Amino acid sequence: MRQEELLRLVIDSLPGLVFYVDRDLRYRFADRAASEWFQRPLSDFEWREIVEVMGRSALEQVREYAELALCGENVVIERHRRFPIGSAICM
Protein backbone atom coordinates (compact mmCIF):
# COMPACT_ATOMS: atom_id res chain seq x y z
CA MET A 1 0.00 0.00 0.00
CA ARG A 2 1.40 3.42 -0.93
CA GLN A 3 1.97 5.95 1.85
CA GLU A 4 -0.71 8.26 0.48
CA GLU A 5 -3.30 5.46 0.50
CA LEU A 6 -2.29 4.48 4.03
CA LEU A 7 -2.56 8.08 5.22
CA ARG A 8 -6.03 8.41 3.64
CA LEU A 9 -7.14 5.16 5.34
CA VAL A 10 -5.93 6.37 8.75
CA ILE A 11 -7.44 9.84 8.41
CA ASP A 12 -10.77 8.50 7.12
CA SER A 13 -10.94 6.40 10.31
CA LEU A 14 -10.74 9.42 12.63
CA PRO A 15 -13.94 10.58 14.38
CA GLY A 16 -13.96 14.09 12.94
CA LEU A 17 -13.48 16.26 9.90
CA VAL A 18 -9.88 16.64 8.72
CA PHE A 19 -8.71 19.24 6.24
CA TYR A 20 -5.33 20.31 4.92
CA VAL A 21 -5.34 23.93 3.77
CA ASP A 22 -2.45 25.68 1.99
CA ARG A 23 -1.17 29.22 2.56
CA ASP A 24 -3.71 30.60 0.07
CA LEU A 25 -6.50 29.14 2.25
CA ARG A 26 -7.22 26.61 -0.47
CA TYR A 27 -8.14 23.03 0.38
CA ARG A 28 -5.51 20.51 -0.60
CA PHE A 29 -7.06 17.57 1.25
CA ALA A 30 -10.36 16.69 2.89
CA ASP A 31 -11.38 13.43 4.53
CA ARG A 32 -14.39 11.22 3.93
CA ALA A 33 -16.23 12.69 6.94
CA ALA A 34 -15.94 16.19 5.44
CA SER A 35 -17.33 14.89 2.17
CA GLU A 36 -20.28 13.33 3.99
CA TRP A 37 -20.90 16.34 6.27
CA PHE A 38 -20.97 18.89 3.45
CA GLN A 39 -22.63 16.42 1.06
CA ARG A 40 -19.98 17.06 -1.59
CA PRO A 41 -17.57 14.72 -3.33
CA LEU A 42 -13.94 15.00 -2.22
CA SER A 43 -13.10 16.50 -5.59
CA ASP A 44 -15.23 19.55 -4.66
CA PHE A 45 -12.73 20.43 -1.92
CA GLU A 46 -9.40 19.95 -3.62
CA TRP A 47 -7.86 23.22 -4.83
CA ARG A 48 -10.95 25.26 -3.89
CA GLU A 49 -10.73 28.17 -1.48
CA ILE A 50 -12.40 27.94 1.92
CA VAL A 51 -14.77 30.76 0.96
CA GLU A 52 -16.03 28.71 -2.01
CA VAL A 53 -16.89 25.72 0.16
CA MET A 54 -17.89 27.20 3.52
CA GLY A 55 -18.88 30.75 2.62
CA ARG A 56 -17.49 34.17 3.50
CA SER A 57 -18.95 34.25 7.04
CA ALA A 58 -17.26 30.98 8.02
CA LEU A 59 -13.98 32.09 6.48
CA GLU A 60 -13.98 35.35 8.43
CA GLN A 61 -14.56 33.44 11.67
CA VAL A 62 -11.56 31.16 11.16
CA ARG A 63 -9.20 33.28 9.04
CA GLU A 64 -7.12 34.56 11.99
CA TYR A 65 -6.72 31.05 13.40
CA ALA A 66 -5.91 29.54 10.02
CA GLU A 67 -3.21 32.12 9.40
CA LEU A 68 -1.65 31.47 12.84
CA ALA A 69 -1.67 27.72 12.21
CA LEU A 70 -0.11 28.21 8.79
CA CYS A 71 2.72 30.13 10.50
CA GLY A 72 3.41 27.05 12.64
CA GLU A 73 1.57 28.05 15.81
CA ASN A 74 -0.50 25.53 17.75
CA VAL A 75 -4.10 26.73 17.52
CA VAL A 76 -7.20 25.26 19.13
CA ILE A 77 -10.58 26.85 18.51
CA GLU A 78 -14.05 25.73 19.38
CA ARG A 79 -17.07 27.30 17.80
CA HIS A 80 -20.64 26.21 17.31
CA ARG A 81 -21.21 26.62 13.60
CA ARG A 82 -24.37 26.26 11.56
CA PHE A 83 -24.18 24.74 8.11
CA PRO A 84 -26.94 24.20 5.53
CA ILE A 85 -27.38 20.59 6.67
CA GLY A 86 -26.93 20.99 10.43
CA SER A 87 -24.60 22.39 13.02
CA ALA A 88 -21.37 21.30 14.65
CA ILE A 89 -18.80 22.33 17.18
CA CYS A 90 -15.70 23.14 15.18
CA MET A 91 -12.28 22.93 16.79
C-alpha positions as a Markdown table, in Angstrom:
| # | Residue | x | y | z |
|---|---|---|---|---|
| 1 | Met | 0.0 | 0.0 | 0.0 |
| 2 | Arg | 1.4 | 3.4 | -0.9 |
| 3 | Gln | 2.0 | 6.0 | 1.8 |
| 4 | Glu | -0.7 | 8.3 | 0.5 |
| 5 | Glu | -3.3 | 5.5 | 0.5 |
| 6 | Leu | -2.3 | 4.5 | 4.0 |
| 7 | Leu | -2.6 | 8.1 | 5.2 |
| 8 | Arg | -6.0 | 8.4 | 3.6 |
| 9 | Leu | -7.1 | 5.2 | 5.3 |
| 10 | Val | -5.9 | 6.4 | 8.8 |
| 11 | Ile | -7.4 | 9.8 | 8.4 |
| 12 | Asp | -10.8 | 8.5 | 7.1 |
| 13 | Ser | -10.9 | 6.4 | 10.3 |
| 14 | Leu | -10.7 | 9.4 | 12.6 |
| 15 | Pro | -13.9 | 10.6 | 14.4 |
| 16 | Gly | -14.0 | 14.1 | 12.9 |
| 17 | Leu | -13.5 | 16.3 | 9.9 |
| 18 | Val | -9.9 | 16.6 | 8.7 |
| 19 | Phe | -8.7 | 19.2 | 6.2 |
| 20 | Tyr | -5.3 | 20.3 | 4.9 |
| 21 | Val | -5.3 | 23.9 | 3.8 |
| 22 | Asp | -2.4 | 25.7 | 2.0 |
| 23 | Arg | -1.2 | 29.2 | 2.6 |
| 24 | Asp | -3.7 | 30.6 | 0.1 |
| 25 | Leu | -6.5 | 29.1 | 2.3 |
| 26 | Arg | -7.2 | 26.6 | -0.5 |
| 27 | Tyr | -8.1 | 23.0 | 0.4 |
| 28 | Arg | -5.5 | 20.5 | -0.6 |
| 29 | Phe | -7.1 | 17.6 | 1.2 |
| 30 | Ala | -10.4 | 16.7 | 2.9 |
| 31 | Asp | -11.4 | 13.4 | 4.5 |
| 32 | Arg | -14.4 | 11.2 | 3.9 |
| 33 | Ala | -16.2 | 12.7 | 6.9 |
| 34 | Ala | -15.9 | 16.2 | 5.4 |
| 35 | Ser | -17.3 | 14.9 | 2.2 |
| 36 | Glu | -20.3 | 13.3 | 4.0 |
| 37 | Trp | -20.9 | 16.3 | 6.3 |
| 38 | Phe | -21.0 | 18.9 | 3.4 |
| 39 | Gln | -22.6 | 16.4 | 1.1 |
| 40 | Arg | -20.0 | 17.1 | -1.6 |
| 41 | Pro | -17.6 | 14.7 | -3.3 |
| 42 | Leu | -13.9 | 15.0 | -2.2 |
| 43 | Ser | -13.1 | 16.5 | -5.6 |
| 44 | Asp | -15.2 | 19.6 | -4.7 |
| 45 | Phe | -12.7 | 20.4 | -1.9 |
| 46 | Glu | -9.4 | 19.9 | -3.6 |
| 47 | Trp | -7.9 | 23.2 | -4.8 |
| 48 | Arg | -11.0 | 25.3 | -3.9 |
| 49 | Glu | -10.7 | 28.2 | -1.5 |
| 50 | Ile | -12.4 | 27.9 | 1.9 |
| 51 | Val | -14.8 | 30.8 | 1.0 |
| 52 | Glu | -16.0 | 28.7 | -2.0 |
| 53 | Val | -16.9 | 25.7 | 0.2 |
| 54 | Met | -17.9 | 27.2 | 3.5 |
| 55 | Gly | -18.9 | 30.7 | 2.6 |
| 56 | Arg | -17.5 | 34.2 | 3.5 |
| 57 | Ser | -19.0 | 34.3 | 7.0 |
| 58 | Ala | -17.3 | 31.0 | 8.0 |
| 59 | Leu | -14.0 | 32.1 | 6.5 |
| 60 | Glu | -14.0 | 35.4 | 8.4 |
| 61 | Gln | -14.6 | 33.4 | 11.7 |
| 62 | Val | -11.6 | 31.2 | 11.2 |
| 63 | Arg | -9.2 | 33.3 | 9.0 |
| 64 | Glu | -7.1 | 34.6 | 12.0 |
| 65 | Tyr | -6.7 | 31.0 | 13.4 |
| 66 | Ala | -5.9 | 29.5 | 10.0 |
| 67 | Glu | -3.2 | 32.1 | 9.4 |
| 68 | Leu | -1.7 | 31.5 | 12.8 |
| 69 | Ala | -1.7 | 27.7 | 12.2 |
| 70 | Leu | -0.1 | 28.2 | 8.8 |
| 71 | Cys | 2.7 | 30.1 | 10.5 |
| 72 | Gly | 3.4 | 27.1 | 12.6 |
| 73 | Glu | 1.6 | 28.0 | 15.8 |
| 74 | Asn | -0.5 | 25.5 | 17.7 |
| 75 | Val | -4.1 | 26.7 | 17.5 |
| 76 | Val | -7.2 | 25.3 | 19.1 |
| 77 | Ile | -10.6 | 26.9 | 18.5 |
| 78 | Glu | -14.0 | 25.7 | 19.4 |
| 79 | Arg | -17.1 | 27.3 | 17.8 |
| 80 | His | -20.6 | 26.2 | 17.3 |
| 81 | Arg | -21.2 | 26.6 | 13.6 |
| 82 | Arg | -24.4 | 26.3 | 11.6 |
| 83 | Phe | -24.2 | 24.7 | 8.1 |
| 84 | Pro | -26.9 | 24.2 | 5.5 |
| 85 | Ile | -27.4 | 20.6 | 6.7 |
| 86 | Gly | -26.9 | 21.0 | 10.4 |
| 87 | Ser | -24.6 | 22.4 | 13.0 |
| 88 | Ala | -21.4 | 21.3 | 14.7 |
| 89 | Ile | -18.8 | 22.3 | 17.2 |
| 90 | Cys | -15.7 | 23.1 | 15.2 |
| 91 | Met | -12.3 | 22.9 | 16.8 |
